Amino acid sequence: MKKLLTIIALLFAFMAAPVAMAAPEAETLSKSDTKRVEKDAKKRAKELKKAGWEPLASTSTLEYAMIKYRIYLESDEDNRIPITGIAIGRNNKIGRENAIHSGVASYAQRAKAQVVGKVKSVMSSDAHNVSQEEIDKFGAAYEAAVNTKLSGLVKEHFTLVRTAKDGSKEFNVYMSIDEKKAREARELAAREAREKSHLGTLSEMVEEFIGEPVEADE
């Protein structure tokens, strides 16, 4: 009987081991932070409901989806970047896909504006033999490359939809992106863009600017 109990105890120990090993990697908010996030998420969900929004093809409530999304983001807020995309259409599948593309395109536009703005600022204050045309050429190529490379990196959390009186629908997709992966994508995009333009001595500064997180959409 004692041997049997010992064997059972060992089995439970082995079963529990993976959980114990995984625990340190888990990222959790404190109770106070969780309550704060839940309160804010519930308030936002209430506002969205009042505005006519409802979850698209989901068994979860808007409130639950919003709370889960916000907790996910704030559990690693330095690395989990929120992205939202909006599109209008009549077909749910196409509307959702267009909203995703819109969110990614908006991120790419902000990435371009951020880098190009800083490069032009440096150029105007220091002596650099780089034309505005070359900087704009770099910016356009960089934006296009970021848009392409980020499409497969975004994580979709949930989609909201509301219907207008004319029958058209508005789609709002809530997404996020891993900043580490996004930075790698931006670096690759910058290398490709530099090959299509001539930035000269500004290239080193571009690398520095690329490493900075893209400013959030207001």
C-alpha positions as CSV (number, residue, x, y, z in Angstrom):
1,M,0.0,0.0,0.0
2,K,2.9,2.3,0.9
3,K,4.6,1.6,-2.4
4,L,1.4,2.4,-4.3
5,L,1.0,5.7,-2.5
6,T,4.6,6.5,-3.2
7,I,4.1,5.8,-6.9
8,I,1.0,7.9,-7.0
9,A,2.8,10.8,-5.3
10,L,5.7,10.6,-7.8
11,L,3.2,10.7,-10.7
12,F,1.6,13.8,-9.3
13,A,5.0,15.4,-8.8
14,F,5.9,14.7,-12.5
15,M,2.6,16.0,-13.7
16,A,3.0,19.2,-11.7
17,A,6.6,19.8,-12.7
18,P,5.9,21.4,-16.2
19,V,3.4,23.8,-14.6
20,A,5.9,24.8,-11.9
21,M,8.6,25.4,-14.5
22,A,6.2,27.5,-16.7
23,A,5.0,29.7,-13.9
24,P,8.0,32.1,-13.8
25,E,7.5,32.9,-17.5
26,A,3.8,33.9,-17.0
27,E,3.2,37.7,-16.9
28,T,0.4,38.8,-14.7
29,L,-0.9,42.1,-13.5
30,S,-1.3,43.0,-9.8
31,K,-4.8,42.8,-8.3
32,S,-5.0,46.6,-8.2
33,D,-3.8,46.9,-11.9
34,T,-6.2,44.2,-13.0
35,K,-9.1,46.0,-11.3
36,R,-8.1,49.3,-12.9
37,V,-7.9,47.7,-16.3
38,E,-11.2,45.9,-15.9
39,K,-12.9,49.1,-14.8
40,D,-11.6,51.0,-17.8
41,A,-12.4,48.2,-20.2
42,K,-16.0,47.9,-18.9
43,K,-16.4,51.7,-19.3
44,R,-15.1,51.6,-22.9
45,A,-17.2,48.5,-23.7
46,K,-20.3,50.4,-22.5
47,E,-19.4,53.4,-24.7
48,L,-19.0,51.2,-27.7
49,K,-22.3,49.4,-27.1
50,K,-24.1,52.7,-26.9
51,A,-22.5,53.7,-30.2
52,G,-24.0,50.6,-31.8
53,W,-20.9,48.3,-31.9
54,E,-21.2,44.6,-31.3
55,P,-18.8,41.6,-31.7
56,L,-18.5,40.0,-35.1
57,A,-19.0,36.3,-35.3
58,S,-18.0,35.7,-31.6
59,T,-19.5,33.9,-28.7
60,S,-17.8,36.3,-26.3
61,T,-19.4,39.5,-25.1
62,L,-17.9,42.9,-26.0
63,E,-17.1,43.5,-22.4
64,Y,-15.3,40.2,-22.0
65,A,-13.3,40.7,-25.2
66,M,-12.3,44.2,-24.2
67,I,-11.2,43.2,-20.8
68,K,-9.2,40.2,-22.1
69,Y,-7.5,42.5,-24.8
70,R,-6.6,45.2,-22.3
71,I,-5.1,42.8,-19.8
72,Y,-3.1,41.1,-22.6
73,L,-1.7,44.5,-23.6
74,E,-0.9,45.8,-20.2
75,S,0.7,42.5,-19.0
76,D,3.6,43.5,-21.3
77,E,2.9,47.1,-22.3
78,D,6.4,47.8,-23.5
79,N,6.4,45.0,-26.0
80,R,2.7,44.5,-26.9
81,I,1.7,47.4,-29.2
82,P,-2.1,48.0,-29.9
83,I,-3.2,48.5,-33.4
84,T,-6.7,49.2,-34.6
85,G,-8.1,49.2,-38.1
86,I,-11.4,50.5,-39.5
87,A,-13.1,49.8,-42.8
88,I,-16.6,50.2,-44.4
89,G,-18.4,47.5,-46.5
90,R,-21.3,45.1,-46.7
91,N,-19.5,41.8,-46.7
92,N,-18.3,40.6,-43.2
93,K,-15.2,38.7,-44.5
94,I,-14.0,41.4,-46.9
95,G,-14.8,44.2,-44.4
96,R,-12.8,42.6,-41.6
97,E,-9.9,41.9,-43.9
98,N,-9.9,45.5,-45.2
99,A,-10.0,46.8,-41.6
100,I,-6.9,44.7,-40.8
101,H,-5.1,46.1,-43.8
102,S,-6.1,49.6,-42.8
103,G,-4.6,49.1,-39.3
104,V,-1.3,47.8,-40.7
105,A,-1.2,50.6,-43.4
106,S,-1.8,53.2,-40.7
107,Y,1.1,51.8,-38.6
108,A,3.4,51.9,-41.7
109,Q,2.4,55.5,-42.4
110,R,3.3,56.5,-38.9
111,A,6.6,54.6,-39.0
112,K,7.5,56.5,-42.2
113,A,6.4,59.9,-40.9
114,Q,8.4,59.4,-37.7
115,V,11.6,58.4,-39.4
116,V,11.4,60.9,-42.3
117,G,10.5,63.7,-40.0
118,K,13.6,63.1,-37.8
119,V,15.9,62.7,-40.8
120,K,14.7,66.0,-42.3
121,S,15.1,67.7,-38.9
122,V,18.7,66.5,-38.7
123,M,19.4,67.4,-42.3
124,S,18.2,71.0,-41.8
125,S,20.4,71.5,-38.8
126,D,23.6,69.8,-40.0
127,A,25.5,69.9,-43.3
128,H,24.5,66.8,-45.3
129,N,24.6,66.3,-49.1
130,V,21.3,64.6,-49.3
131,S,18.3,66.0,-51.2
132,Q,14.7,66.2,-50.0
133,E,13.9,64.0,-53.0
134,E,16.1,61.2,-51.8
135,I,14.7,61.3,-48.3
136,D,11.1,61.2,-49.7
137,K,12.1,58.3,-51.9
138,F,13.5,56.4,-48.9
139,G,10.3,57.2,-47.0
140,A,8.0,55.8,-49.7
141,A,10.0,52.6,-50.1
142,Y,10.3,52.2,-46.3
143,E,6.5,52.6,-45.8
144,A,5.7,50.0,-48.5
145,A,8.2,47.5,-47.1
146,V,6.9,47.9,-43.5
147,N,3.4,47.5,-44.7
148,T,4.3,44.2,-46.5
149,K,6.4,42.8,-43.7
150,L,4.0,43.5,-40.8
151,S,1.0,41.9,-42.4
152,G,1.9,38.5,-41.2
153,L,3.0,39.7,-37.7
154,V,-0.2,41.3,-36.3
155,K,-2.3,39.4,-33.9
156,E,-6.1,39.8,-34.2
157,H,-8.0,39.8,-30.9
158,F,-11.6,40.6,-31.9
159,T,-13.6,42.5,-34.4
160,L,-16.6,44.8,-33.9
161,V,-19.2,45.7,-36.4
162,R,-22.1,48.2,-36.6
163,T,-24.7,48.6,-39.3
164,A,-25.8,52.0,-40.7
165,K,-29.3,52.9,-41.9
166,D,-28.3,52.4,-45.5
167,G,-27.3,48.8,-44.8
168,S,-23.5,49.4,-45.0
169,K,-21.4,48.1,-42.2
170,E,-18.4,49.6,-40.3
171,F,-15.8,47.2,-39.1
172,N,-13.3,47.9,-36.2
173,V,-10.6,45.3,-35.7
174,Y,-8.6,45.3,-32.4
175,M,-5.0,43.9,-33.0
176,S,-1.6,44.0,-31.4
177,I,2.0,43.4,-32.6
178,D,5.1,42.3,-30.8
179,E,7.5,45.2,-30.7
180,K,10.6,43.0,-31.0
181,K,9.3,41.4,-34.1
182,A,8.1,44.7,-35.4
183,R,11.5,46.3,-34.9
184,E,13.2,43.5,-36.8
185,A,10.7,44.0,-39.6
186,R,11.3,47.8,-39.7
187,E,15.1,47.2,-39.8
188,L,14.7,44.9,-42.8
189,A,12.4,47.4,-44.4
190,A,14.9,50.2,-43.9
191,R,17.7,48.1,-45.5
192,E,15.6,47.5,-48.6
193,A,14.6,51.2,-48.7
194,R,18.2,52.4,-48.4
195,E,19.0,50.4,-51.5
196,K,16.5,52.4,-53.5
197,S,17.7,55.8,-52.3
198,H,21.0,57.5,-51.5
199,L,21.1,58.8,-47.9
200,G,24.9,58.9,-47.5
201,T,26.0,59.9,-44.0
202,L,22.3,59.9,-42.9
203,S,22.1,56.1,-43.1
204,E,23.6,55.7,-39.6
205,M,21.0,58.0,-38.1
206,V,18.2,56.2,-39.9
207,E,19.3,53.0,-38.1
208,E,19.0,54.7,-34.8
209,F,15.6,56.2,-35.6
210,I,14.3,52.8,-36.8
211,G,15.0,51.2,-33.4
212,E,12.5,53.6,-31.7
213,P,9.0,52.3,-31.2
214,V,6.4,53.8,-33.6
215,E,4.2,56.3,-31.9
216,A,0.7,55.1,-31.2
217,D,-2.3,56.2,-33.3
218,E,-4.2,59.0,-31.6
